[in-house]
Amino acid sequence: MFDNLIESGSHKQDLGRKGSFLLVTVAIYAVLGTAFVVASIMYMDNSLGEADLELTTLIAPVPVPAVENKPEKQPEAKPVDAKQNVDVRRELIADVTETRLPPKEVSAKASDIPPVRRGVTTVLGSDSSNAAAPMASGPGSGTGLVGGTPSKVNIAEEPPPPPPPPPTPPRAPISGGVLNGKALSLPKPAYPPIAKQAHASGTVVVQVTISESGSVLSATAVSGHPLLRAAAVAAARSARFSPTKLSGQPVKVTGIIQYNFVAQ
């Protein structure tokens, strides 16, 4: 069946022509692309060389002038009338030490109206000025401006301090009865030699007055043997007692001390 194969020479030639045509076409396109790229680069260089370049000048910003803090305008001092004997104020503003006239409002800015001076008569007016010869103010205080006519305003002086309380009058001595058991120190009396010879004995009662500090102010024998009284009084004067207080205050005390003498 395949013994008789005939090779077509014309078909082989046709493939050769097509291959050659393809190679030539590719080469042509490569050359044209390269030429196009080179031409574009050259055109761009020429365009940049012929372009008009504009020089832009940088301008510094305009400096802003600093704002100066202008001092507040102080109220001008008004001329003082030589005959003016009272202070005039547009508004009553008390001094910081005056607690009887509280301010209407509290502000951090100082007022341009001077405060009312202590001890000087002040009236309400359309301006503020001080008296050339101040007139002393009397007791009482003003009521304000009525009908546009200045009204007298007086500020009373501080009331005097209250007088000190009167000293407490000394209290009368209180009676303590028999004081032998209340003594801190009660020395024994000496037995007089003359009393020994007379064999004197018995109880001697001594009336004493004790001070606020506990010491004996006075001692007097009120009963007992005459030969023993002097020794009993001397012993009583050396006695010591604790202070007696009444309502928290020490007071004097009166009482008796008894001394027993035994015959020797």
Phi and psi in degrees as a GROMACS rama.xvg file:
@    title "Ramachandran Plot"
@    xaxis  label "Phi"
@    yaxis  label "Psi"
@TYPE xy
-99.4962  20.9558  PHE-2
-73.0463  -29.7449  ASP-3
-107.092  80.1029  ASN-4
-101.812  133.88  LEU-5
-116.595  120.848  ILE-6
-82.3995  130.803  GLU-7
-89.5911  115.6  SER-8
-74.5936  -31.78  GLY-9
-65.1312  -32.9502  SER-10
-67.4047  -38.4287  HIS-11
-64.9701  -39.7429  LYS-12
-67.4385  -35.8195  GLN-13
-64.8062  -40.8246  ASP-14
-64.1685  -36.6423  LEU-15
-66.22  -39.9962  GLY-16
-64.8701  -41.7275  ARG-17
-64.8289  -39.7388  LYS-18
-63.7988  -42.5687  GLY-19
-63.6661  -41.6407  SER-20
-62.5155  -39.0612  PHE-21
-66.3113  -42.3753  LEU-22
-62.8711  -42.7953  LEU-23
-65.7118  -38.3425  VAL-24
-65.4837  -43.453  THR-25
-61.2952  -41.9041  VAL-26
-63.8095  -39.3359  ALA-27
-65.0172  -45.3622  ILE-28
-63.3187  -36.4183  TYR-29
-64.7103  -41.7878  ALA-30
-66.4707  -43.0564  VAL-31
-64.7245  -40.6423  LEU-32
-63.0857  -41.5174  GLY-33
-64.7131  -40.9866  THR-34
-64.3183  -37.8174  ALA-35
-65.2514  -41.9172  PHE-36
-65.3508  -44.8496  VAL-37
-63.3305  -40.2124  VAL-38
-65.7488  -38.3282  ALA-39
-64.1634  -40.6891  SER-40
-66.0422  -42.4862  ILE-41
-65.8335  -37.4592  MET-42
-66.978  -39.2409  TYR-43
-66.3318  -38.9179  MET-44
-63.8473  -40.5207  ASP-45
-66.5609  -38.053  ASN-46
-64.8532  -40.2266  SER-47
-66.3593  -34.9225  LEU-48
-70.527  -32.0535  GLY-49
-91.4181  -8.10306  GLU-50
-68.545  143.805  ALA-51
-81.856  119.826  ASP-52
-97.6861  130.644  LEU-53
-106.701  128.025  GLU-54
-85.6165  121.911  LEU-55
-99.3545  128.185  THR-56
-94.2707  128.435  THR-57
-85.1381  125.668  LEU-58
-106.865  128.821  ILE-59
-68.1501  147.872  ALA-60
-66.7063  149.205  PRO-61
-72.5715  124.423  VAL-62
-66.3202  139.934  PRO-63
-90.3153  123.284  VAL-64
-64.5742  140.541  PRO-65
-69.8261  140.807  ALA-66
-83.4957  122.795  VAL-67
-86.0969  133.879  GLU-68
-81.2779  106.437  ASN-69
-79.839  132.543  LYS-70
-63.1942  146.391  PRO-71
-64.1852  141.823  GLU-72
-73.5897  119.206  LYS-73
-79.5935  142.434  GLN-74
-63.2007  135.27  PRO-75
-69.9137  141.686  GLU-76
-68.852  126.63  ALA-77
-81.3162  143.094  LYS-78
-63.3399  139.837  PRO-79
-96.4785  128.286  VAL-80
-71.8792  131.449  ASP-81
-65.0253  -22.2927  ALA-82
-93.4237  -3.64533  LYS-83
-74.5699  124.38  GLN-84
-117.31  10.6023  ASN-85
-133.927  154.875  VAL-86
-83.1547  141.97  ASP-87
-115.79  132.819  VAL-88
-134.62  139.054  ARG-89
-70.1624  -27.8876  ARG-90
-150.305  143.206  GLU-91
-82.9179  112.113  LEU-92
-121.683  119.33  ILE-93
-77.3171  156.645  ALA-94
-69.3527  158.825  ASP-95
-63.9946  -21.4228  VAL-96
-87.1285  -7.17809  THR-97
-92.3331  114.025  GLU-98
-95.9309  -7.44744  THR-99
-86.4563  -12.9125  ARG-100
-119.514  87.5331  LEU-101
-68.4113  146.254  PRO-102
-69.0334  152.061  PRO-103
-69.6124  -37.9042  LYS-104
-148.188  156.515  GLU-105
-105.432  127.05  VAL-106
-138.639  150.42  SER-107
-79.4862  -15.4109  ALA-108
-92.411  133.889  LYS-109
-68.597  142.887  ALA-110
-78.6579  146.376  SER-111
-84.0379  -0.0162885  ASP-112
-98.4292  121.273  ILE-113
-66.9698  150.08  PRO-114
-71.2771  163.424  PRO-115
-69.3671  131.041  VAL-116
-82.4853  142.428  ARG-117
-73.1273  134.685  ARG-118
80.2808  7.89073  GLY-119
-121.029  134.223  VAL-120
-65.496  132.421  THR-121
-127.272  136.616  THR-122
-124.54  156.257  VAL-123
-85.1583  137.014  LEU-124
-152.387  -172.363  GLY-125
-85.5828  -6.68593  SER-126
-141.714  172.314  ASP-127
-118.929  125.143  SER-128
-155.406  158.958  SER-129
-102.292  152.062  ASN-130
-74.3432  141.908  ALA-131
-73.6218  -39.2039  ALA-132
-125.769  87.9007  ALA-133
-58.7599  138.91  PRO-134
-99.1355  128.021  MET-135
-62.3418  142.578  ALA-136
-87.7711  154.09  SER-137
-100.494  -173.873  GLY-138
-70.9942  155.222  PRO-139
104.208  179.626  GLY-140
-142.374  157.022  SER-141
-77.6766  169.351  GLY-142
-112.165  -0.839991  THR-143
109.417  -168.101  GLY-144
-95.6243  124.882  LEU-145
-122.713  121.819  VAL-146
63.4312  26.3432  GLY-147
79.4196  0.380676  GLY-148
-98.3725  130.89  THR-149
-56.8601  137.338  PRO-150
-113.439  137.111  SER-151
-69.3243  133.247  LYS-152
-125.77  119.518  VAL-153
-116.268  141.556  ASN-154
-114.001  117.862  ILE-155
-70.2389  152.05  ALA-156
-69.6072  162.896  GLU-157
-61.4705  135.837  GLU-158
-63.302  147.19  PRO-159
-65.5507  152.275  PRO-160
-64.4357  149.908  PRO-161
-64.4563  147.342  PRO-162
-66.1903  150.967  PRO-163
-65.3041  149.393  PRO-164
-62.5584  143.306  PRO-165
-63.0861  147.615  PRO-166
-64.3194  145.629  PRO-167
-69.0775  123.888  THR-168
-63.8745  146.504  PRO-169
-63.1975  137.061  PRO-170
-79.4467  149.204  ARG-171
-70.95  146.781  ALA-172
-59.6686  142.825  PRO-173
-99.5752  155.348  ILE-174
-86.1631  131.332  SER-175
-109.577  -0.320999  GLY-176
70.1035  -143.133  GLY-177
-77.1241  126.021  VAL-178
-106.027  8.31528  LEU-179
-59.3572  -42.3891  ASN-180
-80.2581  -5.20258  GLY-181
-102.761  0.381251  LYS-182
-81.8663  138.88  ALA-183
-79.0509  -35.0202  LEU-184
-141.229  121.997  SER-185
-132.436  87.6169  LEU-186
-62.8811  147.732  PRO-187
-81.0243  140.07  LYS-188
-74.7493  151.275  PRO-189
-78.7349  144.562  ALA-190
-86.2795  114.517  TYR-191
-65.6272  140.903  PRO-192
-59.4495  -37.0101  PRO-193
-66.2584  -31.0003  ILE-194
-71.424  -31.597  ALA-195
-64.225  -43.9101  LYS-196
-64.2075  -33.258  GLN-197
-90.3747  1.6419  ALA-198
51.271  44.8213  HIS-199
-79.0778  140.889  ALA-200
-153.531  177.055  SER-201
121.054  -172.297  GLY-202
-101.829  132.769  THR-203
-111.925  126.248  VAL-204
-103.055  126.469  VAL-205
-116.26  125.858  VAL-206
-86.3313  123.983  GLN-207
-125.304  154.912  VAL-208
-120.515  123.094  THR-209
-103.74  134.768  ILE-210
-77.0899  176.547  SER-211
-63.8631  -26.136  GLU-212
-88.2555  -9.57346  SER-213
105.032  0.32041  GLY-214
-89.3057  159.717  SER-215
-86.1276  120.102  VAL-216
-83.6208  -40.9371  LEU-217
-147.561  152.164  SER-218
-144.913  130.757  ALA-219
-140.267  128.221  THR-220
-76.3976  128.407  ALA-221
-109.096  -17.3202  VAL-222
-158.202  162.055  SER-223
120.59  173.069  GLY-224
-64.3772  134.904  HIS-225
-59.5291  -32.4582  PRO-226
-73.5417  -15.1009  LEU-227
-105.204  -8.37429  LEU-228
-67.5198  -43.4902  ARG-229
-61.984  -40.7515  ALA-230
-67.0958  -37.5329  ALA-231
-67.1386  -40.0472  ALA-232
-65.6378  -40.654  VAL-233
-63.953  -39.1722  ALA-234
-68.7349  -35.487  ALA-235
-67.416  -36.044  ALA-236
-65.3151  -23.1688  ARG-237
-90.6843  -1.65474  SER-238
-74.2672  155.107  ALA-239
-131.081  141.87  ARG-240
-130.898  158.584  PHE-241
-77.22  142.808  SER-242
-60.3366  140.36  PRO-243
-101.884  129.744  THR-244
-115.248  142.904  LYS-245
-128.87  116.624  LEU-246
59.4264  36.4414  SER-247
84.3428  -2.19497  GLY-248
-116.679  136.226  GLN-249
-67.9014  143.097  PRO-250
-133.198  164.324  VAL-251
-81.0146  153.703  LYS-252
-132.404  137.413  VAL-253
-113.412  146.349  THR-254
-173.626  -169.949  GLY-255
-126.094  151.217  ILE-256
-121.998  132.1  ILE-257
-106.536  132.35  GLN-258
-121.45  127.248  TYR-259
-101.701  121.492  ASN-260
-106.4  132.589  PHE-261
-109.786  131.596  VAL-262
-62.5308  137.85  ALA-263
